[in-house]
């Protein structure tokens, strides 16, 4: 989406509105190091993407990540993903800046067990997700040596004080609501005009 100067249309699969031929054309147009004979085969597209991104991960000094969850008792942060790019972002740069909404904070390790089962089953129907990365502060000579956490309110406290609106803070961004939404199915995510499309996006954009 960044290469095509476009916006995501789905919380979980942001490029779902692009077919593989469009992806190939984007790669050929925007990635100078790509093979000019690149086909639209998924394996070839994945290989081209891997080569392009690997160079960036190995040379980038500062990375910015989000977080799916944080644990109050240990200060541990967690990212759940399917591709492995998140793990590259979290482990290779010298400085890591994590930006996270305050509603992602859980009390303890016992609480995250529930969500680690709930999130992949609700989003992709898997028993567990392919990549789970957890990190706590800085470990000398291992991973980022400068770690910063930015906790965002951005209207969340206001939503919490609303007896109806506060339920929106329970959203774990699994995309299940979008997958069963007849409106999203017909219009796509861009029709919502917000960062988060679909039913939960319509609520979050107005909180």
TAFEN-V532277 format. One record per residue. N is the residue number from 1. RES is the residue in one small letter. SS is DSSP state (a for helix, b for strand, c for the rest). Layout:
# TAFEN-V532277
N/RES/SS ; N/RES/SS
This chain:
# TAFEN-V532277
1/x/c ; 2/x/c ; 3/x/c ; 4/x/c ; 5/x/c ; 6/x/c ; 7/x/c ; 8/x/c ; 9/x/c ; 10/x/c ; 11/x/c ; 12/x/c ; 13/x/c ; 14/x/c ; 15/x/c ; 16/x/c ; 17/x/c ; 18/x/c ; 19/x/c ; 20/x/a ; 21/x/a ; 22/x/a ; 23/x/a ; 24/x/a ; 25/x/a ; 26/x/a ; 27/x/a ; 28/x/a ; 29/x/a ; 30/x/a ; 31/x/c ; 32/x/c ; 33/x/c ; 34/x/c ; 35/x/c ; 36/x/c ; 37/x/c ; 38/x/c ; 39/x/c ; 40/x/c ; 41/x/c ; 42/x/a ; 43/x/a ; 44/x/a ; 45/x/a ; 46/x/a ; 47/x/a ; 48/x/a ; 49/x/a ; 50/x/a ; 51/x/a ; 52/x/a ; 53/x/a ; 54/x/a ; 55/x/a ; 56/x/a ; 57/x/a ; 58/x/a ; 59/x/a ; 60/x/c ; 61/x/c ; 62/x/b ; 63/x/b ; 64/x/b ; 65/x/b ; 66/x/c ; 67/x/c ; 68/x/c ; 69/x/b ; 70/x/b ; 71/x/b ; 72/x/c ; 73/x/c ; 74/x/c ; 75/x/c ; 76/x/c ; 77/x/b ; 78/x/b ; 79/x/b ; 80/x/b ; 81/x/b ; 82/x/c ; 83/x/c ; 84/x/c ; 85/x/a ; 86/x/a ; 87/x/a ; 88/x/a ; 89/x/a ; 90/x/a ; 91/x/a ; 92/x/c ; 93/x/c ; 94/x/c ; 95/x/b ; 96/x/b ; 97/x/b ; 98/x/b ; 99/x/b ; 100/x/b ; 101/x/b ; 102/x/a ; 103/x/a ; 104/x/a ; 105/x/b ; 106/x/b ; 107/x/c ; 108/x/c ; 109/x/a ; 110/x/a ; 111/x/a ; 112/x/a ; 113/x/a ; 114/x/a ; 115/x/a ; 116/x/a ; 117/x/a ; 118/x/a ; 119/x/a ; 120/x/a ; 121/x/a ; 122/x/a ; 123/x/a ; 124/x/c ; 125/x/c ; 126/x/c ; 127/x/c ; 128/x/c ; 129/x/c ; 130/x/c ; 131/x/b ; 132/x/b ; 133/x/b ; 134/x/b ; 135/x/b ; 136/x/c ; 137/x/c ; 138/x/c ; 139/x/b ; 140/x/c ; 141/x/c ; 142/x/b ; 143/x/c ; 144/x/c ; 145/x/c ; 146/x/b ; 147/x/b ; 148/x/b ; 149/x/b ; 150/x/b ; 151/x/b ; 152/x/b ; 153/x/c ; 154/x/c ; 155/x/c ; 156/x/a ; 157/x/a ; 158/x/a ; 159/x/a ; 160/x/a ; 161/x/c ; 162/x/c ; 163/x/c ; 164/x/c ; 165/x/a ; 166/x/a ; 167/x/a ; 168/x/a ; 169/x/a ; 170/x/a ; 171/x/c ; 172/x/c ; 173/x/c ; 174/x/c ; 175/x/c ; 176/x/a ; 177/x/a ; 178/x/a ; 179/x/a ; 180/x/c ; 181/x/c ; 182/x/a ; 183/x/a ; 184/x/a ; 185/x/a ; 186/x/a ; 187/x/a ; 188/x/c ; 189/x/a ; 190/x/a ; 191/x/a ; 192/x/a ; 193/x/c ; 194/x/c ; 195/x/c ; 196/x/c ; 197/x/c ; 198/x/a ; 199/x/a ; 200/x/a ; 201/x/a ; 202/x/a ; 203/x/a ; 204/x/a ; 205/x/c ; 206/x/c ; 207/x/c
